[in-house]
Amino acid sequence: MIKNRKHGHIGLGTTDIEADVKWYIDVLGFELIGDFK
């Protein structure tokens, strides 16, 4: 049987980081806790 594991982070590729961050916050309700700019 496969057990669920917690996810600490994920990596995604993008061409428009500002728009993507806004989408994740506005649509999915994510919270931005830091960036690497």
N, C-alpha and C positions, 0 to 999 in steps of 0.2 A: 504494500500500500504506500502511496506517495504522501508524504507529510508536508504541510505548508511550512514555509520558512519566512521569517521577517525580512523585509527589504530595507536596507539602510540608505541606499542611494541608487540612482539609475543614471545612465549616460545617454544623451540624445544629440543628434546632429541637427543643425538649423542654419538657415541663411538670414533669418531676421529674429534675433534673440529677443529684442524688446517686444515685438508682437507676440511671440510664443509665450514669453513670461506672462504678459497681460492675459492671454487666453487661459493659461493654467490657473491663474488667480481668479479671473472673472467667471469662467465656466465651471471649473472643477473645484474651486474653493481652496486651492493650495495656498500656503503661506511661504513667501520668500524669506529664507533665513540667512542667506548670504549669497555672494557672487564672486566671480574670479576675474573681474575687470581690472 
